[in-house]
Amino acid sequence: MPTKNDLSEVPAALEGVALVSAATCAATGNISLSQWYAEISAGLAPKPVVQRPRFTRWSLVEVRAYWARVATQGIDQTVALRMAAQAKKASDVAKVKRHSNHAAQQRPAYGSAESADCGVEGLGGQVGSA
């Protein structure tokens, strides 16, 4: 069953006038929306032909031509370097999160035997008794 992002289901008579959303453009190349918009900002992907609030569309013919060109030429060296830098940044952020989560798991839980000796003086063992 075709999905709403499937470009192969457009009738041949409508290919010249068909407009597609950013989600469809990105899904066609198996990239995220932010990557699609980065490609547009870098001048690599086609600019939208209709741009209105909550309605931005690209020409199907231009999008197909773009992805065909990417498939035959491969990724430009600058694009590859930018993608590698983004991946490294994401990896570094994930490492920091893993480290902070690991450190939080190493702390004794509130009320456990390890946290009972918290160094608070002067309670005289009368905690909770009235």
Biotite code that builds the C-alpha atoms (Angstrom):
import biotite.structure as struc

atoms = struc.array([
    struc.Atom([0.000, 0.000, 0.000], chain_id="A", res_id=1, res_name="MET", atom_name="CA", element="C"),
    struc.Atom([1.499, 3.380, -0.974], chain_id="A", res_id=2, res_name="PRO", atom_name="CA", element="C"),
    struc.Atom([2.194, 5.934, 1.707], chain_id="A", res_id=3, res_name="THR", atom_name="CA", element="C"),
    struc.Atom([1.462, 9.641, 1.483], chain_id="A", res_id=4, res_name="LYS", atom_name="CA", element="C"),
    struc.Atom([5.188, 10.258, 0.925], chain_id="A", res_id=5, res_name="ASN", atom_name="CA", element="C"),
    struc.Atom([5.444, 7.878, -2.052], chain_id="A", res_id=6, res_name="ASP", atom_name="CA", element="C"),
    struc.Atom([6.380, 9.844, -5.177], chain_id="A", res_id=7, res_name="LEU", atom_name="CA", element="C"),
    struc.Atom([5.912, 6.887, -7.522], chain_id="A", res_id=8, res_name="SER", atom_name="CA", element="C"),
    struc.Atom([2.105, 7.056, -7.309], chain_id="A", res_id=9, res_name="GLU", atom_name="CA", element="C"),
    struc.Atom([1.674, 10.390, -9.112], chain_id="A", res_id=10, res_name="VAL", atom_name="CA", element="C"),
    struc.Atom([-0.079, 9.993, -12.501], chain_id="A", res_id=11, res_name="PRO", atom_name="CA", element="C"),
    struc.Atom([2.168, 10.846, -15.447], chain_id="A", res_id=12, res_name="ALA", atom_name="CA", element="C"),
    struc.Atom([-0.233, 13.573, -16.630], chain_id="A", res_id=13, res_name="ALA", atom_name="CA", element="C"),
    struc.Atom([0.193, 15.459, -13.338], chain_id="A", res_id=14, res_name="LEU", atom_name="CA", element="C"),
    struc.Atom([3.946, 15.153, -12.845], chain_id="A", res_id=15, res_name="GLU", atom_name="CA", element="C"),
    struc.Atom([4.668, 18.563, -14.379], chain_id="A", res_id=16, res_name="GLY", atom_name="CA", element="C"),
    struc.Atom([2.312, 20.425, -12.027], chain_id="A", res_id=17, res_name="VAL", atom_name="CA", element="C"),
    struc.Atom([2.407, 18.244, -8.904], chain_id="A", res_id=18, res_name="ALA", atom_name="CA", element="C"),
    struc.Atom([3.558, 19.912, -5.684], chain_id="A", res_id=19, res_name="LEU", atom_name="CA", element="C"),
    struc.Atom([4.969, 18.045, -2.686], chain_id="A", res_id=20, res_name="VAL", atom_name="CA", element="C"),
    struc.Atom([5.555, 18.902, 0.967], chain_id="A", res_id=21, res_name="SER", atom_name="CA", element="C"),
    struc.Atom([8.875, 19.088, 2.814], chain_id="A", res_id=22, res_name="ALA", atom_name="CA", element="C"),
    struc.Atom([8.048, 15.822, 4.586], chain_id="A", res_id=23, res_name="ALA", atom_name="CA", element="C"),
    struc.Atom([7.672, 14.096, 1.218], chain_id="A", res_id=24, res_name="THR", atom_name="CA", element="C"),
    struc.Atom([10.904, 15.619, -0.094], chain_id="A", res_id=25, res_name="CYS", atom_name="CA", element="C"),
    struc.Atom([12.833, 14.486, 2.977], chain_id="A", res_id=26, res_name="ALA", atom_name="CA", element="C"),
    struc.Atom([11.257, 11.023, 3.061], chain_id="A", res_id=27, res_name="ALA", atom_name="CA", element="C"),
    struc.Atom([12.159, 10.491, -0.579], chain_id="A", res_id=28, res_name="THR", atom_name="CA", element="C"),
    struc.Atom([15.839, 10.889, 0.274], chain_id="A", res_id=29, res_name="GLY", atom_name="CA", element="C"),
    struc.Atom([15.484, 9.127, 3.637], chain_id="A", res_id=30, res_name="ASN", atom_name="CA", element="C"),
    struc.Atom([16.652, 12.208, 5.574], chain_id="A", res_id=31, res_name="ILE", atom_name="CA", element="C"),
    struc.Atom([15.116, 14.291, 8.350], chain_id="A", res_id=32, res_name="SER", atom_name="CA", element="C"),
    struc.Atom([13.229, 17.530, 7.797], chain_id="A", res_id=33, res_name="LEU", atom_name="CA", element="C"),
    struc.Atom([16.053, 19.509, 9.388], chain_id="A", res_id=34, res_name="SER", atom_name="CA", element="C"),
    struc.Atom([18.525, 17.923, 6.963], chain_id="A", res_id=35, res_name="GLN", atom_name="CA", element="C"),
    struc.Atom([16.206, 18.769, 4.048], chain_id="A", res_id=36, res_name="TRP", atom_name="CA", element="C"),
    struc.Atom([16.038, 22.414, 5.134], chain_id="A", res_id=37, res_name="TYR", atom_name="CA", element="C"),
    struc.Atom([19.838, 22.449, 5.584], chain_id="A", res_id=38, res_name="ALA", atom_name="CA", element="C"),
    struc.Atom([20.203, 21.236, 1.995], chain_id="A", res_id=39, res_name="GLU", atom_name="CA", element="C"),
    struc.Atom([17.965, 24.102, 0.837], chain_id="A", res_id=40, res_name="ILE", atom_name="CA", element="C"),
    struc.Atom([19.892, 26.668, 2.913], chain_id="A", res_id=41, res_name="SER", atom_name="CA", element="C"),
    struc.Atom([23.159, 25.416, 1.441], chain_id="A", res_id=42, res_name="ALA", atom_name="CA", element="C"),
    struc.Atom([21.728, 25.929, -2.060], chain_id="A", res_id=43, res_name="GLY", atom_name="CA", element="C"),
    struc.Atom([21.921, 22.233, -2.918], chain_id="A", res_id=44, res_name="LEU", atom_name="CA", element="C"),
    struc.Atom([18.223, 21.300, -2.917], chain_id="A", res_id=45, res_name="ALA", atom_name="CA", element="C"),
    struc.Atom([15.580, 23.157, -4.948], chain_id="A", res_id=46, res_name="PRO", atom_name="CA", element="C"),
    struc.Atom([13.835, 26.151, -3.428], chain_id="A", res_id=47, res_name="LYS", atom_name="CA", element="C"),
    struc.Atom([10.072, 25.900, -2.794], chain_id="A", res_id=48, res_name="PRO", atom_name="CA", element="C"),
    struc.Atom([7.773, 27.086, -5.584], chain_id="A", res_id=49, res_name="VAL", atom_name="CA", element="C"),
    struc.Atom([4.908, 27.966, -3.227], chain_id="A", res_id=50, res_name="VAL", atom_name="CA", element="C"),
    struc.Atom([5.663, 29.525, 0.129], chain_id="A", res_id=51, res_name="GLN", atom_name="CA", element="C"),
    struc.Atom([2.747, 30.634, 2.261], chain_id="A", res_id=52, res_name="ARG", atom_name="CA", element="C"),
    struc.Atom([2.081, 30.329, 5.988], chain_id="A", res_id=53, res_name="PRO", atom_name="CA", element="C"),
    struc.Atom([1.618, 26.629, 6.801], chain_id="A", res_id=54, res_name="ARG", atom_name="CA", element="C"),
    struc.Atom([1.792, 25.733, 3.098], chain_id="A", res_id=55, res_name="PHE", atom_name="CA", element="C"),
    struc.Atom([5.226, 25.370, 1.524], chain_id="A", res_id=56, res_name="THR", atom_name="CA", element="C"),
    struc.Atom([5.525, 23.124, -1.518], chain_id="A", res_id=57, res_name="ARG", atom_name="CA", element="C"),
    struc.Atom([8.181, 22.009, -3.985], chain_id="A", res_id=58, res_name="TRP", atom_name="CA", element="C"),
    struc.Atom([7.835, 21.008, -7.608], chain_id="A", res_id=59, res_name="SER", atom_name="CA", element="C"),
    struc.Atom([7.772, 17.225, -7.915], chain_id="A", res_id=60, res_name="LEU", atom_name="CA", element="C"),
    struc.Atom([9.855, 17.387, -11.095], chain_id="A", res_id=61, res_name="VAL", atom_name="CA", element="C"),
    struc.Atom([12.577, 19.457, -9.375], chain_id="A", res_id=62, res_name="GLU", atom_name="CA", element="C"),
    struc.Atom([12.636, 17.214, -6.301], chain_id="A", res_id=63, res_name="VAL", atom_name="CA", element="C"),
    struc.Atom([12.934, 14.060, -8.415], chain_id="A", res_id=64, res_name="ARG", atom_name="CA", element="C"),
    struc.Atom([15.733, 15.665, -10.454], chain_id="A", res_id=65, res_name="ALA", atom_name="CA", element="C"),
    struc.Atom([17.556, 16.670, -7.254], chain_id="A", res_id=66, res_name="TYR", atom_name="CA", element="C"),
    struc.Atom([17.435, 13.168, -5.771], chain_id="A", res_id=67, res_name="TRP", atom_name="CA", element="C"),
    struc.Atom([18.429, 11.618, -9.111], chain_id="A", res_id=68, res_name="ALA", atom_name="CA", element="C"),
    struc.Atom([21.451, 13.947, -9.240], chain_id="A", res_id=69, res_name="ARG", atom_name="CA", element="C"),
    struc.Atom([22.397, 13.067, -5.646], chain_id="A", res_id=70, res_name="VAL", atom_name="CA", element="C"),
    struc.Atom([22.090, 9.355, -6.460], chain_id="A", res_id=71, res_name="ALA", atom_name="CA", element="C"),
    struc.Atom([24.351, 9.592, -9.517], chain_id="A", res_id=72, res_name="THR", atom_name="CA", element="C"),
    struc.Atom([26.906, 12.134, -8.274], chain_id="A", res_id=73, res_name="GLN", atom_name="CA", element="C"),
    struc.Atom([27.039, 11.154, -4.629], chain_id="A", res_id=74, res_name="GLY", atom_name="CA", element="C"),
    struc.Atom([27.401, 13.580, -1.772], chain_id="A", res_id=75, res_name="ILE", atom_name="CA", element="C"),
    struc.Atom([29.498, 16.715, -2.184], chain_id="A", res_id=76, res_name="ASP", atom_name="CA", element="C"),
    struc.Atom([32.647, 16.771, -0.009], chain_id="A", res_id=77, res_name="GLN", atom_name="CA", element="C"),
    struc.Atom([31.491, 19.842, 1.927], chain_id="A", res_id=78, res_name="THR", atom_name="CA", element="C"),
    struc.Atom([28.129, 18.204, 2.625], chain_id="A", res_id=79, res_name="VAL", atom_name="CA", element="C"),
    struc.Atom([29.895, 15.064, 3.833], chain_id="A", res_id=80, res_name="ALA", atom_name="CA", element="C"),
    struc.Atom([32.118, 17.105, 6.160], chain_id="A", res_id=81, res_name="LEU", atom_name="CA", element="C"),
    struc.Atom([29.109, 19.027, 7.517], chain_id="A", res_id=82, res_name="ARG", atom_name="CA", element="C"),
    struc.Atom([27.218, 15.796, 8.151], chain_id="A", res_id=83, res_name="MET", atom_name="CA", element="C"),
    struc.Atom([30.253, 14.288, 9.909], chain_id="A", res_id=84, res_name="ALA", atom_name="CA", element="C"),
    struc.Atom([30.534, 17.381, 12.137], chain_id="A", res_id=85, res_name="ALA", atom_name="CA", element="C"),
    struc.Atom([26.821, 17.166, 13.020], chain_id="A", res_id=86, res_name="GLN", atom_name="CA", element="C"),
    struc.Atom([27.191, 13.465, 13.841], chain_id="A", res_id=87, res_name="ALA", atom_name="CA", element="C"),
    struc.Atom([30.211, 14.142, 16.074], chain_id="A", res_id=88, res_name="LYS", atom_name="CA", element="C"),
    struc.Atom([28.348, 16.907, 17.904], chain_id="A", res_id=89, res_name="LYS", atom_name="CA", element="C"),
    struc.Atom([25.354, 14.615, 18.483], chain_id="A", res_id=90, res_name="ALA", atom_name="CA", element="C"),
    struc.Atom([27.682, 11.857, 19.685], chain_id="A", res_id=91, res_name="SER", atom_name="CA", element="C"),
    struc.Atom([29.394, 14.210, 22.141], chain_id="A", res_id=92, res_name="ASP", atom_name="CA", element="C"),
    struc.Atom([26.028, 15.322, 23.534], chain_id="A", res_id=93, res_name="VAL", atom_name="CA", element="C"),
    struc.Atom([24.973, 11.685, 23.941], chain_id="A", res_id=94, res_name="ALA", atom_name="CA", element="C"),
    struc.Atom([28.222, 10.879, 25.785], chain_id="A", res_id=95, res_name="LYS", atom_name="CA", element="C"),
    struc.Atom([27.609, 13.736, 28.234], chain_id="A", res_id=96, res_name="VAL", atom_name="CA", element="C"),
    struc.Atom([24.034, 12.523, 28.830], chain_id="A", res_id=97, res_name="LYS", atom_name="CA", element="C"),
    struc.Atom([25.188, 8.927, 29.376], chain_id="A", res_id=98, res_name="ARG", atom_name="CA", element="C"),
    struc.Atom([27.880, 10.113, 31.797], chain_id="A", res_id=99, res_name="HIS", atom_name="CA", element="C"),
    struc.Atom([25.448, 12.247, 33.806], chain_id="A", res_id=100, res_name="SER", atom_name="CA", element="C"),
    struc.Atom([22.865, 9.424, 33.886], chain_id="A", res_id=101, res_name="ASN", atom_name="CA", element="C"),
    struc.Atom([25.543, 6.971, 34.993], chain_id="A", res_id=102, res_name="HIS", atom_name="CA", element="C"),
    struc.Atom([26.696, 9.328, 37.761], chain_id="A", res_id=103, res_name="ALA", atom_name="CA", element="C"),
    struc.Atom([23.103, 9.792, 38.943], chain_id="A", res_id=104, res_name="ALA", atom_name="CA", element="C"),
    struc.Atom([22.648, 6.024, 39.148], chain_id="A", res_id=105, res_name="GLN", atom_name="CA", element="C"),
    struc.Atom([25.784, 5.700, 41.273], chain_id="A", res_id=106, res_name="GLN", atom_name="CA", element="C"),
    struc.Atom([24.376, 7.934, 44.036], chain_id="A", res_id=107, res_name="ARG", atom_name="CA", element="C"),
    struc.Atom([22.637, 6.072, 46.870], chain_id="A", res_id=108, res_name="PRO", atom_name="CA", element="C"),
    struc.Atom([18.869, 6.301, 46.827], chain_id="A", res_id=109, res_name="ALA", atom_name="CA", element="C"),
    struc.Atom([17.105, 8.445, 49.436], chain_id="A", res_id=110, res_name="TYR", atom_name="CA", element="C"),
    struc.Atom([16.242, 6.351, 52.467], chain_id="A", res_id=111, res_name="GLY", atom_name="CA", element="C"),
    struc.Atom([18.661, 3.512, 51.627], chain_id="A", res_id=112, res_name="SER", atom_name="CA", element="C"),
    struc.Atom([21.235, 2.131, 54.049], chain_id="A", res_id=113, res_name="ALA", atom_name="CA", element="C"),
    struc.Atom([24.008, 3.990, 52.234], chain_id="A", res_id=114, res_name="GLU", atom_name="CA", element="C"),
    struc.Atom([22.237, 7.330, 52.656], chain_id="A", res_id=115, res_name="SER", atom_name="CA", element="C"),
    struc.Atom([21.352, 6.736, 56.350], chain_id="A", res_id=116, res_name="ALA", atom_name="CA", element="C"),
    struc.Atom([24.719, 8.092, 57.450], chain_id="A", res_id=117, res_name="ASP", atom_name="CA", element="C"),
    struc.Atom([24.236, 11.569, 56.015], chain_id="A", res_id=118, res_name="CYS", atom_name="CA", element="C"),
    struc.Atom([26.253, 13.332, 58.718], chain_id="A", res_id=119, res_name="GLY", atom_name="CA", element="C"),
    struc.Atom([23.356, 15.246, 60.276], chain_id="A", res_id=120, res_name="VAL", atom_name="CA", element="C"),
    struc.Atom([24.053, 15.660, 63.982], chain_id="A", res_id=121, res_name="GLU", atom_name="CA", element="C"),
    struc.Atom([21.753, 16.434, 66.851], chain_id="A", res_id=122, res_name="GLY", atom_name="CA", element="C"),
    struc.Atom([18.702, 14.381, 65.944], chain_id="A", res_id=123, res_name="LEU", atom_name="CA", element="C"),
    struc.Atom([19.505, 11.889, 68.679], chain_id="A", res_id=124, res_name="GLY", atom_name="CA", element="C"),
    struc.Atom([17.823, 8.992, 66.896], chain_id="A", res_id=125, res_name="GLY", atom_name="CA", element="C"),
    struc.Atom([14.411, 10.573, 67.468], chain_id="A", res_id=126, res_name="GLN", atom_name="CA", element="C"),
    struc.Atom([13.522, 10.994, 63.808], chain_id="A", res_id=127, res_name="VAL", atom_name="CA", element="C"),
    struc.Atom([9.854, 10.264, 63.191], chain_id="A", res_id=128, res_name="GLY", atom_name="CA", element="C"),
    struc.Atom([8.914, 9.722, 66.856], chain_id="A", res_id=129, res_name="SER", atom_name="CA", element="C"),
    struc.Atom([6.620, 12.047, 68.674], chain_id="A", res_id=130, res_name="ALA", atom_name="CA", element="C"),
])
